[in-house]
């Protein structure tokens, strides 16, 4: 997908929350974004960006429990 400078996009941060940003630079398959809620920015691959909030929300793993490959036992404390 191609994005244009000044376009509003959404991306998923830490697989938990959505952030809104504006495209300020396009270079090949990467876009440099400026956050709307702070002074920061980030460069991301186009495949991690979404034009529509609904599309981005479909990707988030909300409500799914995190599975661990190890178990914690506190029996040794007793």
PDB file with SEQRES, HELIX, SHEET and CRYST1 records, atoms N, CA, C and O in Angstrom:
SEQRES   1 A   78  UNK UNK UNK UNK UNK UNK UNK UNK UNK UNK UNK UNK UNK          
SEQRES   2 A   78  UNK UNK UNK UNK UNK UNK UNK UNK UNK UNK UNK UNK UNK          
SEQRES   3 A   78  UNK UNK UNK UNK UNK UNK UNK UNK UNK UNK UNK UNK UNK          
SEQRES   4 A   78  UNK UNK UNK UNK UNK UNK UNK UNK UNK UNK UNK UNK UNK          
SEQRES   5 A   78  UNK UNK UNK UNK UNK UNK UNK UNK UNK UNK UNK UNK UNK          
SEQRES   6 A   78  UNK UNK UNK UNK UNK UNK UNK UNK UNK UNK UNK UNK UNK          
HELIX    1 AA1 UNK A   46  UNK A   48  5                                   3    
HELIX    2 AA2 UNK A   53  UNK A   59  1                                   7    
HELIX    3 AA3 UNK A   75  UNK A   77  5                                   3    
SHEET    1 AA1 5 UNK A  41  UNK A  45  0                                        
SHEET    2 AA1 5 UNK A  30  UNK A  35 -1                                        
SHEET    3 AA1 5 UNK A  17  UNK A  27 -1                                        
SHEET    4 AA1 5 UNK A   8  UNK A  13 -1                                        
SHEET    5 AA1 5 UNK A  49  UNK A  50 -1                                        
CRYST1    1.000    1.000    1.000  90.00  90.00  90.00 P 1           1          
ATOM      1  N   UNK A   1       0.835  -1.181   0.000  1.00  0.00           N  
ATOM      2  CA  UNK A   1       0.000   0.000   0.000  1.00  0.00           C  
ATOM      3  C   UNK A   1       0.881   1.246   0.000  1.00  0.00           C  
ATOM      4  O   UNK A   1       1.890   1.296   0.703  1.00  0.00           O  
ATOM      5  N   UNK A   2       0.517   2.210  -0.754  1.00  0.00           N  
ATOM      6  CA  UNK A   2       1.261   3.459  -0.792  1.00  0.00           C  
ATOM      7  C   UNK A   2       0.559   4.498   0.060  1.00  0.00           C  
ATOM      8  O   UNK A   2      -0.667   4.605   0.052  1.00  0.00           O  
ATOM      9  N   UNK A   3       1.344   5.253   0.784  1.00  0.00           N  
ATOM     10  CA  UNK A   3       0.822   6.313   1.637  1.00  0.00           C  
ATOM     11  C   UNK A   3       1.385   7.638   1.158  1.00  0.00           C  
ATOM     12  O   UNK A   3       2.474   7.693   0.586  1.00  0.00           O  
ATOM     13  N   UNK A   4       0.635   8.703   1.395  1.00  0.00           N  
ATOM     14  CA  UNK A   4       1.030  10.035   0.972  1.00  0.00           C  
ATOM     15  C   UNK A   4       1.399  10.879   2.179  1.00  0.00           C  
ATOM     16  O   UNK A   4       0.897  10.663   3.282  1.00  0.00           O  
ATOM     17  N   UNK A   5       2.273  11.834   1.959  1.00  0.00           N  
ATOM     18  CA  UNK A   5       2.669  12.747   3.026  1.00  0.00           C  
ATOM     19  C   UNK A   5       1.440  13.517   3.495  1.00  0.00           C  
ATOM     20  O   UNK A   5       0.653  14.010   2.688  1.00  0.00           O  
ATOM     21  N   UNK A   6       1.292  13.609   4.811  1.00  0.00           N  
ATOM     22  CA  UNK A   6       0.155  14.294   5.406  1.00  0.00           C  
ATOM     23  C   UNK A   6      -1.026  13.391   5.704  1.00  0.00           C  
ATOM     24  O   UNK A   6      -1.995  13.824   6.328  1.00  0.00           O  
ATOM     25  N   UNK A   7      -0.957  12.147   5.268  1.00  0.00           N  
ATOM     26  CA  UNK A   7      -2.059  11.201   5.481  1.00  0.00           C  
ATOM     27  C   UNK A   7      -2.082  10.712   6.930  1.00  0.00           C  
ATOM     28  O   UNK A   7      -1.035  10.478   7.534  1.00  0.00           O  
ATOM     29  N   UNK A   8      -3.277  10.563   7.469  1.00  0.00           N  
ATOM     30  CA  UNK A   8      -3.472  10.052   8.825  1.00  0.00           C  
ATOM     31  C   UNK A   8      -3.477   8.532   8.784  1.00  0.00           C  
ATOM     32  O   UNK A   8      -4.203   7.933   7.991  1.00  0.00           O  
ATOM     33  N   UNK A   9      -2.663   7.900   9.640  1.00  0.00           N  
ATOM     34  CA  UNK A   9      -2.575   6.437   9.685  1.00  0.00           C  
ATOM     35  C   UNK A   9      -2.635   5.966  11.135  1.00  0.00           C  
ATOM     36  O   UNK A   9      -2.468   6.750  12.070  1.00  0.00           O  
ATOM     37  N   UNK A  10      -2.876   4.674  11.295  1.00  0.00           N  
ATOM     38  CA  UNK A  10      -2.889   4.029  12.607  1.00  0.00           C  
ATOM     39  C   UNK A  10      -1.865   2.904  12.589  1.00  0.00           C  
ATOM     40  O   UNK A  10      -1.646   2.266  11.559  1.00  0.00           O  
ATOM     41  N   UNK A  11      -1.241   2.667  13.740  1.00  0.00           N  
ATOM     42  CA  UNK A  11      -0.357   1.516  13.865  1.00  0.00           C  
ATOM     43  C   UNK A  11      -0.512   0.926  15.253  1.00  0.00           C  
ATOM     44  O   UNK A  11      -0.967   1.593  16.183  1.00  0.00           O  
ATOM     45  N   UNK A  12      -0.126  -0.336  15.379  1.00  0.00           N  
ATOM     46  CA  UNK A  12      -0.279  -1.059  16.636  1.00  0.00           C  
ATOM     47  C   UNK A  12       1.039  -1.011  17.387  1.00  0.00           C  
ATOM     48  O   UNK A  12       2.093  -1.360  16.855  1.00  0.00           O  
ATOM     49  N   UNK A  13       0.957  -0.570  18.636  1.00  0.00           N  
ATOM     50  CA  UNK A  13       2.139  -0.448  19.475  1.00  0.00           C  
ATOM     51  C   UNK A  13       2.149  -1.570  20.508  1.00  0.00           C  
ATOM     52  O   UNK A  13       1.189  -1.726  21.261  1.00  0.00           O  
ATOM     53  N   UNK A  14       3.221  -2.347  20.549  1.00  0.00           N  
ATOM     54  CA  UNK A  14       3.395  -3.450  21.503  1.00  0.00           C  
ATOM     55  C   UNK A  14       2.285  -4.487  21.439  1.00  0.00           C  
ATOM     56  O   UNK A  14       2.040  -5.185  22.422  1.00  0.00           O  
ATOM     57  N   UNK A  15       1.628  -4.598  20.329  1.00  0.00           N  
ATOM     58  CA  UNK A  15       0.525  -5.545  20.133  1.00  0.00           C  
ATOM     59  C   UNK A  15      -0.597  -5.348  21.156  1.00  0.00           C  
ATOM     60  O   UNK A  15      -1.364  -6.271  21.427  1.00  0.00           O  
ATOM     61  N   UNK A  16      -0.687  -4.147  21.718  1.00  0.00           N  
ATOM     62  CA  UNK A  16      -1.678  -3.857  22.752  1.00  0.00           C  
ATOM     63  C   UNK A  16      -2.555  -2.657  22.448  1.00  0.00           C  
ATOM     64  O   UNK A  16      -3.763  -2.692  22.684  1.00  0.00           O  
ATOM     65  N   UNK A  17      -1.963  -1.611  21.935  1.00  0.00           N  
ATOM     66  CA  UNK A  17      -2.725  -0.377  21.778  1.00  0.00           C  
ATOM     67  C   UNK A  17      -2.505   0.229  20.394  1.00  0.00           C  
ATOM     68  O   UNK A  17      -1.514  -0.050  19.719  1.00  0.00           O  
ATOM     69  N   UNK A  18      -3.445   1.055  20.002  1.00  0.00           N  
ATOM     70  CA  UNK A  18      -3.375   1.748  18.719  1.00  0.00           C  
ATOM     71  C   UNK A  18      -2.846   3.157  18.921  1.00  0.00           C  
ATOM     72  O   UNK A  18      -3.151   3.813  19.917  1.00  0.00           O  
ATOM     73  N   UNK A  19      -2.055   3.611  17.970  1.00  0.00           N  
ATOM     74  CA  UNK A  19      -1.597   4.997  17.979  1.00  0.00           C  
ATOM     75  C   UNK A  19      -1.922   5.615  16.636  1.00  0.00           C  
ATOM     76  O   UNK A  19      -1.913   4.951  15.599  1.00  0.00           O  
ATOM     77  N   UNK A  20      -2.204   6.885  16.684  1.00  0.00           N  
ATOM     78  CA  UNK A  20      -2.538   7.654  15.492  1.00  0.00           C  
ATOM     79  C   UNK A  20      -1.335   8.539  15.155  1.00  0.00           C  
ATOM     80  O   UNK A  20      -0.711   9.119  16.043  1.00  0.00           O  
ATOM     81  N   UNK A  21      -1.022   8.632  13.868  1.00  0.00           N  
ATOM     82  CA  UNK A  21       0.126   9.427  13.445  1.00  0.00           C  
ATOM     83  C   UNK A  21      -0.116   9.991  12.048  1.00  0.00           C  
ATOM     84  O   UNK A  21      -1.041   9.587  11.344  1.00  0.00           O  
ATOM     85  N   UNK A  22       0.736  10.928  11.672  1.00  0.00           N  
ATOM     86  CA  UNK A  22       0.692  11.535  10.351  1.00  0.00           C  
ATOM     87  C   UNK A  22       1.964  11.166   9.599  1.00  0.00           C  
ATOM     88  O   UNK A  22       3.055  11.212  10.167  1.00  0.00           O  
ATOM     89  N   UNK A  23       1.833  10.803   8.338  1.00  0.00           N  
ATOM     90  CA  UNK A  23       2.989  10.480   7.508  1.00  0.00           C  
ATOM     91  C   UNK A  23       3.711  11.776   7.162  1.00  0.00           C  
ATOM     92  O   UNK A  23       3.106  12.705   6.626  1.00  0.00           O  
ATOM     93  N   UNK A  24       5.020  11.839   7.471  1.00  0.00           N  
ATOM     94  CA  UNK A  24       5.794  13.040   7.147  1.00  0.00           C  
ATOM     95  C   UNK A  24       6.864  12.773   6.091  1.00  0.00           C  
ATOM     96  O   UNK A  24       7.429  13.709   5.525  1.00  0.00           O  
ATOM     97  N   UNK A  25       7.142  11.484   5.824  1.00  0.00           N  
ATOM     98  CA  UNK A  25       8.133  11.130   4.799  1.00  0.00           C  
ATOM     99  C   UNK A  25       7.867   9.718   4.306  1.00  0.00           C  
ATOM    100  O   UNK A  25       7.525   8.831   5.088  1.00  0.00           O  
ATOM    101  N   UNK A  26       8.026   9.516   3.006  1.00  0.00           N  
ATOM    102  CA  UNK A  26       7.856   8.191   2.406  1.00  0.00           C  
ATOM    103  C   UNK A  26       9.152   7.847   1.675  1.00  0.00           C  
ATOM    104  O   UNK A  26       9.648   8.622   0.857  1.00  0.00           O  
ATOM    105  N   UNK A  27       9.690   6.658   1.991  1.00  0.00           N  
ATOM    106  CA  UNK A  27      10.923   6.213   1.359  1.00  0.00           C  
ATOM    107  C   UNK A  27      10.811   4.726   1.048  1.00  0.00           C  
ATOM    108  O   UNK A  27      11.012   3.888   1.927  1.00  0.00           O  
ATOM    109  N   UNK A  28      10.495   4.404  -0.185  1.00  0.00           N  
ATOM    110  CA  UNK A  28      10.333   3.004  -0.572  1.00  0.00           C  
ATOM    111  C   UNK A  28       9.167   2.379   0.161  1.00  0.00           C  
ATOM    112  O   UNK A  28       8.037   2.855   0.057  1.00  0.00           O  
ATOM    113  N   UNK A  29       9.435   1.307   0.908  1.00  0.00           N  
ATOM    114  CA  UNK A  29       8.366   0.636   1.650  1.00  0.00           C  
ATOM    115  C   UNK A  29       8.306   1.076   3.114  1.00  0.00           C  
ATOM    116  O   UNK A  29       7.668   0.416   3.933  1.00  0.00           O  
ATOM    117  N   UNK A  30       8.963   2.183   3.443  1.00  0.00           N  
ATOM    118  CA  UNK A  30       8.952   2.710   4.804  1.00  0.00           C  
ATOM    119  C   UNK A  30       8.324   4.096   4.840  1.00  0.00           C  
ATOM    120  O   UNK A  30       8.436   4.870   3.890  1.00  0.00           O  
ATOM    121  N   UNK A  31       7.658   4.395   5.959  1.00  0.00           N  
ATOM    122  CA  UNK A  31       7.087   5.721   6.196  1.00  0.00           C  
ATOM    123  C   UNK A  31       7.602   6.243   7.527  1.00  0.00           C  
ATOM    124  O   UNK A  31       7.673   5.505   8.509  1.00  0.00           O  
ATOM    125  N   UNK A  32       7.957   7.508   7.550  1.00  0.00           N  
ATOM    126  CA  UNK A  32       8.299   8.164   8.805  1.00  0.00           C  
ATOM    127  C   UNK A  32       7.050   8.867   9.287  1.00  0.00           C  
ATOM    128  O   UNK A  32       6.414   9.615   8.545  1.00  0.00           O  
ATOM    129  N   UNK A  33       6.704   8.615  10.553  1.00  0.00           N  
ATOM    130  CA  UNK A  33       5.464   9.128  11.129  1.00  0.00           C  
ATOM    131  C   UNK A  33       5.751  10.092  12.255  1.00  0.00           C  
ATOM    132  O   UNK A  33       6.756   9.969  12.956  1.00  0.00           O  
ATOM    133  N   UNK A  34       4.855  11.063  12.426  1.00  0.00           N  
ATOM    134  CA  UNK A  34       4.884  11.960  13.577  1.00  0.00           C  
ATOM    135  C   UNK A  34       3.651  11.666  14.402  1.00  0.00           C  
ATOM    136  O   UNK A  34       2.528  11.693  13.899  1.00  0.00           O  
ATOM    137  N   UNK A  35       3.875  11.380  15.691  1.00  0.00           N  
ATOM    138  CA  UNK A  35       2.759  11.081  16.583  1.00  0.00           C  
ATOM    139  C   UNK A  35       1.888  12.315  16.764  1.00  0.00           C  
ATOM    140  O   UNK A  35       2.393  13.437  16.803  1.00  0.00           O  
ATOM    141  N   UNK A  36       0.590  12.109  16.874  1.00  0.00           N  
ATOM    142  CA  UNK A  36      -0.324  13.229  17.087  1.00  0.00           C  
ATOM    143  C   UNK A  36      -0.447  13.586  18.561  1.00  0.00           C  
ATOM    144  O   UNK A  36      -0.813  14.712  18.900  1.00  0.00           O  
ATOM    145  N   UNK A  37      -0.142  12.629  19.444  1.00  0.00           N  
ATOM    146  CA  UNK A  37      -0.319  12.867  20.876  1.00  0.00           C  
ATOM    147  C   UNK A  37       0.972  13.249  21.594  1.00  0.00           C  
ATOM    148  O   UNK A  37       0.960  13.450  22.808  1.00  0.00           O  
ATOM    149  N   UNK A  38       2.091  13.354  20.865  1.00  0.00           N  
ATOM    150  CA  UNK A  38       3.354  13.759  21.484  1.00  0.00           C  
ATOM    151  C   UNK A  38       4.268  14.337  20.406  1.00  0.00           C  
ATOM    152  O   UNK A  38       3.881  14.441  19.241  1.00  0.00           O  
ATOM    153  N   UNK A  39       5.464  14.704  20.799  1.00  0.00           N  
ATOM    154  CA  UNK A  39       6.406  15.297  19.852  1.00  0.00           C  
ATOM    155  C   UNK A  39       7.249  14.256  19.122  1.00  0.00           C  
ATOM    156  O   UNK A  39       8.060  14.611  18.266  1.00  0.00           O  
ATOM    157  N   UNK A  40       7.070  12.992  19.444  1.00  0.00           N  
ATOM    158  CA  UNK A  40       7.898  11.931  18.889  1.00  0.00           C  
ATOM    159  C   UNK A  40       7.494  11.490  17.502  1.00  0.00           C  
ATOM    160  O   UNK A  40       6.521  11.967  16.918  1.00  0.00           O  
ATOM    161  N   UNK A  41       8.284  10.558  17.001  1.00  0.00           N  
ATOM    162  CA  UNK A  41       8.009   9.981  15.698  1.00  0.00           C  
ATOM    163  C   UNK A  41       8.671   8.624  15.579  1.00  0.00           C  
ATOM    164  O   UNK A  41       9.397   8.200  16.478  1.00  0.00           O  
ATOM    165  N   UNK A  42       8.424   7.943  14.472  1.00  0.00           N  
ATOM    166  CA  UNK A  42       8.954   6.605  14.251  1.00  0.00           C  
ATOM    167  C   UNK A  42       8.921   6.307  12.762  1.00  0.00           C  
ATOM    168  O   UNK A  42       8.102   6.862  12.030  1.00  0.00           O  
ATOM    169  N   UNK A  43       9.812   5.427  12.316  1.00  0.00           N  
ATOM    170  CA  UNK A  43       9.790   4.943  10.941  1.00  0.00           C  
ATOM    171  C   UNK A  43       9.341   3.494  10.953  1.00  0.00           C  
ATOM    172  O   UNK A  43       9.918   2.662  11.654  1.00  0.00           O  
ATOM    173  N   UNK A  44       8.314   3.195  10.179  1.00  0.00           N  
ATOM    174  CA  UNK A  44       7.751   1.846  10.138  1.00  0.00           C  
ATOM    175  C   UNK A  44       7.578   1.384   8.700  1.00  0.00           C  
ATOM    176  O   UNK A  44       7.445   2.192   7.781  1.00  0.00           O  
ATOM    177  N   UNK A  45       7.582   0.076   8.525  1.00  0.00           N  
ATOM    178  CA  UNK A  45       7.299  -0.534   7.226  1.00  0.00           C  
ATOM    179  C   UNK A  45       5.816  -0.316   6.905  1.00  0.00           C  
ATOM    180  O   UNK A  45       4.978  -0.343   7.806  1.00  0.00           O  
ATOM    181  N   UNK A  46       5.494  -0.104   5.647  1.00  0.00           N  
ATOM    182  CA  UNK A  46       4.109   0.138   5.221  1.00  0.00           C  
ATOM    183  C   UNK A  46       3.151  -0.959   5.664  1.00  0.00           C  
ATOM    184  O   UNK A  46       1.977  -0.689   5.917  1.00  0.00           O  
ATOM    185  N   UNK A  47       3.636  -2.189   5.759  1.00  0.00           N  
ATOM    186  CA  UNK A  47       2.766  -3.307   6.130  1.00  0.00           C  
ATOM    187  C   UNK A  47       2.278  -3.218   7.573  1.00  0.00           C  
ATOM    188  O   UNK A  47       1.353  -3.937   7.948  1.00  0.00           O  
ATOM    189  N   UNK A  48       2.875  -2.358   8.384  1.00  0.00           N  
ATOM    190  CA  UNK A  48       2.452  -2.197   9.775  1.00  0.00           C  
ATOM    191  C   UNK A  48       1.494  -1.029   9.965  1.00  0.00           C  
ATOM    192  O   UNK A  48       1.096  -0.729  11.090  1.00  0.00           O  
ATOM    193  N   UNK A  49       1.124  -0.371   8.877  1.00  0.00           N  
ATOM    194  CA  UNK A  49       0.252   0.803   8.942  1.00  0.00           C  
ATOM    195  C   UNK A  49      -1.144   0.463   8.444  1.00  0.00           C  
ATOM    196  O   UNK A  49      -1.331  -0.415   7.602  1.00  0.00           O  
ATOM    197  N   UNK A  50      -2.125   1.186   8.991  1.00  0.00           N  
ATOM    198  CA  UNK A  50      -3.527   0.981   8.623  1.00  0.00           C  
ATOM    199  C   UNK A  50      -4.163   2.335   8.365  1.00  0.00           C  
ATOM    200  O   UNK A  50      -3.946   3.288   9.113  1.00  0.00           O  
ATOM    201  N   UNK A  51      -4.946   2.412   7.307  1.00  0.00           N  
ATOM    202  CA  UNK A  51      -5.665   3.651   6.998  1.00  0.00           C  
ATOM    203  C   UNK A  51      -6.926   3.795   7.831  1.00  0.00           C  
ATOM    204  O   UNK A  51      -7.332   4.909   8.162  1.00  0.00           O  
ATOM    205  N   UNK A  52      -7.542   2.682   8.170  1.00  0.00           N  
ATOM    206  CA  UNK A  52      -8.826   2.670   8.858  1.00  0.00           C  
ATOM    207  C   UNK A  52      -8.665   2.121  10.270  1.00  0.00           C  
ATOM    208  O   UNK A  52      -7.965   1.130  10.479  1.00  0.00           O  
ATOM    209  N   UNK A  53      -9.303   2.754  11.222  1.00  0.00           N  
ATOM    210  CA  UNK A  53      -9.245   2.324  12.617  1.00  0.00           C  
ATOM    211  C   UNK A  53      -9.808   0.918  12.782  1.00  0.00           C  
ATOM    212  O   UNK A  53      -9.281   0.127  13.564  1.00  0.00           O  
ATOM    213  N   UNK A  54     -10.864   0.605  12.061  1.00  0.00           N  
ATOM    214  CA  UNK A  54     -11.489  -0.724  12.172  1.00  0.00           C  
ATOM    215  C   UNK A  54     -10.547  -1.833  11.711  1.00  0.00           C  
ATOM    216  O   UNK A  54     -10.512  -2.907  12.311  1.00  0.00           O  
ATOM    217  N   UNK A  55      -9.789  -1.581  10.657  1.00  0.00           N  
ATOM    218  CA  UNK A  55      -8.831  -2.580  10.174  1.00  0.00           C  
ATOM    219  C   UNK A  55      -7.735  -2.836  11.204  1.00  0.00           C  
ATOM    220  O   UNK A  55      -7.323  -3.978  11.406  1.00  0.00           O  
ATOM    221  N   UNK A  56      -7.272  -1.791  11.844  1.00  0.00           N  
ATOM    222  CA  UNK A  56      -6.225  -1.940  12.854  1.00  0.00           C  
ATOM    223  C   UNK A  56      -6.741  -2.670  14.089  1.00  0.00           C  
ATOM    224  O   UNK A  56      -6.017  -3.469  14.683  1.00  0.00           O  
ATOM    225  N   UNK A  57      -7.974  -2.406  14.477  1.00  0.00           N  
ATOM    226  CA  UNK A  57      -8.547  -3.055  15.660  1.00  0.00           C  
ATOM    227  C   UNK A  57      -8.724  -4.557  15.458  1.00  0.00           C  
ATOM    228  O   UNK A  57      -8.676  -5.318  16.425  1.00  0.00           O  
ATOM    229  N   UNK A  58      -8.926  -4.992  14.220  1.00  0.00           N  
ATOM    230  CA  UNK A  58      -9.084  -6.421  13.938  1.00  0.00           C  
ATOM    231  C   UNK A  58      -7.806  -7.200  14.226  1.00  0.00           C  
ATOM    232  O   UNK A  58      -7.862  -8.390  14.538  1.00  0.00           O  
ATOM    233  N   UNK A  59      -6.677  -6.551  14.125  1.00  0.00           N  
ATOM    234  CA  UNK A  59      -5.386  -7.214  14.252  1.00  0.00           C  
ATOM    235  C   UNK A  59      -4.944  -7.359  15.710  1.00  0.00           C  
ATOM    236  O   UNK A  59      -4.193  -8.276  16.042  1.00  0.00           O  
ATOM    237  N   UNK A  60      -5.399  -6.476  16.563  1.00  0.00           N  
ATOM    238  CA  UNK A  60      -4.970  -6.484  17.970  1.00  0.00           C  
ATOM    239  C   UNK A  60      -5.471  -7.736  18.677  1.00  0.00           C  
ATOM    240  O   UNK A  60      -6.607  -8.165  18.475  1.00  0.00           O  
ATOM    241  N   UNK A  61      -4.623  -8.309  19.496  1.00  0.00           N  
ATOM    242  CA  UNK A  61      -4.972  -9.512  20.261  1.00  0.00           C  
ATOM    243  C   UNK A  61      -5.611  -9.134  21.594  1.00  0.00           C  
ATOM    244  O   UNK A  61      -5.107  -9.522  22.648  1.00  0.00           O  
ATOM    245  N   UNK A  62      -6.668  -8.414  21.568  1.00  0.00           N  
ATOM    246  CA  UNK A  62      -7.328  -8.011  22.816  1.00  0.00           C  
ATOM    247  C   UNK A  62      -8.087  -9.176  23.413  1.00  0.00           C  
ATOM    248  O   UNK A  62      -8.770  -9.921  22.711  1.00  0.00           O  
ATOM    249  N   UNK A  63      -7.959  -9.319  24.708  1.00  0.00           N  
ATOM    250  CA  UNK A  63      -8.716 -10.333  25.417  1.00  0.00           C  
ATOM    251  C   UNK A  63      -8.133 -11.724  25.351  1.00  0.00           C  
ATOM    252  O   UNK A  63      -8.643 -12.629  26.012  1.00  0.00           O  
ATOM    253  N   UNK A  64      -7.093 -11.928  24.585  1.00  0.00           N  
ATOM    254  CA  UNK A  64      -6.482 -13.249  24.511  1.00  0.00           C  
ATOM    255  C   UNK A  64      -5.458 -13.381  25.633  1.00  0.00           C  
ATOM    256  O   UNK A  64      -4.624 -12.494  25.814  1.00  0.00           O  
ATOM    257  N   UNK A  65      -5.510 -14.463  26.378  1.00  0.00           N  
ATOM    258  CA  UNK A  65      -4.539 -14.634  27.456  1.00  0.00           C  
ATOM    259  C   UNK A  65      -3.142 -14.891  26.897  1.00  0.00           C  
ATOM    260  O   UNK A  65      -2.976 -15.500  25.840  1.00  0.00           O  
ATOM    261  N   UNK A  66      -2.166 -14.419  27.619  1.00  0.00           N  
ATOM    262  CA  UNK A  66      -0.783 -14.629  27.226  1.00  0.00           C  
ATOM    263  C   UNK A  66      -0.357 -15.997  27.720  1.00  0.00           C  
ATOM    264  O   UNK A  66      -0.447 -16.280  28.915  1.00  0.00           O  
ATOM    265  N   UNK A  67       0.101 -16.841  26.825  1.00  0.00           N  
ATOM    266  CA  UNK A  67       0.538 -18.175  27.234  1.00  0.00           C  
ATOM    267  C   UNK A  67       2.040 -18.152  27.475  1.00  0.00           C  
ATOM    268  O   UNK A  67       2.797 -17.531  26.729  1.00  0.00           O  
ATOM    269  N   UNK A  68       2.446 -18.830  28.516  1.00  0.00           N  
ATOM    270  CA  UNK A  68       3.861 -18.909  28.861  1.00  0.00           C  
ATOM    271  C   UNK A  68       4.335 -20.333  28.670  1.00  0.00           C  
ATOM    272  O   UNK A  68       3.573 -21.283  28.854  1.00  0.00           O  
ATOM    273  N   UNK A  69       5.574 -20.474  28.307  1.00  0.00           N  
ATOM    274  CA  UNK A  69       6.132 -21.807  28.098  1.00  0.00           C  
ATOM    275  C   UNK A  69       6.761 -22.356  29.374  1.00  0.00           C  
ATOM    276  O   UNK A  69       7.389 -23.415  29.354  1.00  0.00           O  
ATOM    277  N   UNK A  70       6.596 -21.642  30.478  1.00  0.00           N  
ATOM    278  CA  UNK A  70       7.152 -22.093  31.740  1.00  0.00           C  
ATOM    279  C   UNK A  70       6.111 -21.900  32.832  1.00  0.00           C  
ATOM    280  O   UNK A  70       5.147 -21.156  32.651  1.00  0.00           O  
ATOM    281  N   UNK A  71       6.301 -22.558  33.951  1.00  0.00           N  
ATOM    282  CA  UNK A  71       5.384 -22.385  35.074  1.00  0.00           C  
ATOM    283  C   UNK A  71       6.165 -21.886  36.280  1.00  0.00           C  
ATOM    284  O   UNK A  71       7.356 -22.156  36.428  1.00  0.00           O  
ATOM    285  N   UNK A  72       5.477 -21.162  37.123  1.00  0.00           N  
ATOM    286  CA  UNK A  72       6.094 -20.621  38.330  1.00  0.00           C  
ATOM    287  C   UNK A  72       5.525 -21.372  39.520  1.00  0.00           C  
ATOM    288  O   UNK A  72       4.309 -21.450  39.694  1.00  0.00           O  
ATOM    289  N   UNK A  73       6.396 -21.915  40.323  1.00  0.00           N  
ATOM    290  CA  UNK A  73       5.960 -22.657  41.496  1.00  0.00           C  
ATOM    291  C   UNK A  73       6.512 -21.979  42.740  1.00  0.00           C  
ATOM    292  O   UNK A  73       7.713 -21.731  42.846  1.00  0.00           O  
ATOM    293  N   UNK A  74       5.624 -21.684  43.676  1.00  0.00           N  
ATOM    294  CA  UNK A  74       6.039 -21.053  44.923  1.00  0.00           C  
ATOM    295  C   UNK A  74       6.066 -22.053  46.072  1.00  0.00           C  
ATOM    296  O   UNK A  74       6.084 -21.652  47.236  1.00  0.00           O  
ATOM    297  N   UNK A  75       6.068 -23.349  45.764  1.00  0.00           N  
ATOM    298  CA  UNK A  75       6.074 -24.379  46.797  1.00  0.00           C  
ATOM    299  C   UNK A  75       7.334 -24.334  47.652  1.00  0.00           C  
ATOM    300  O   UNK A  75       7.301 -24.741  48.813  1.00  0.00           O  
ATOM    301  N   UNK A  76       8.430 -23.852  47.110  1.00  0.00           N  
ATOM    302  CA  UNK A  76       9.681 -23.833  47.853  1.00  0.00           C  
ATOM    303  C   UNK A  76       9.671 -22.803  48.983  1.00  0.00           C  
ATOM    304  O   UNK A  76      10.529 -22.854  49.864  1.00  0.00           O  
ATOM    305  N   UNK A  77       8.722 -21.874  48.972  1.00  0.00           N  
ATOM    306  CA  UNK A  77       8.644 -20.849  50.014  1.00  0.00           C  
ATOM    307  C   UNK A  77       7.989 -21.361  51.288  1.00  0.00           C  
ATOM    308  O   UNK A  77       8.192 -20.781  52.355  1.00  0.00           O  
ATOM    309  N   UNK A  78       7.220 -22.414  51.205  1.00  0.00           N  
ATOM    310  CA  UNK A  78       6.401 -22.895  52.299  1.00  0.00           C  
ATOM    311  C   UNK A  78       7.153 -23.627  53.317  1.00  0.00           C  
ATOM    312  O   UNK A  78       6.572 -24.088  54.299  1.00  0.00           O  
TER     313      UNK A  78                                                      
END                                                                             
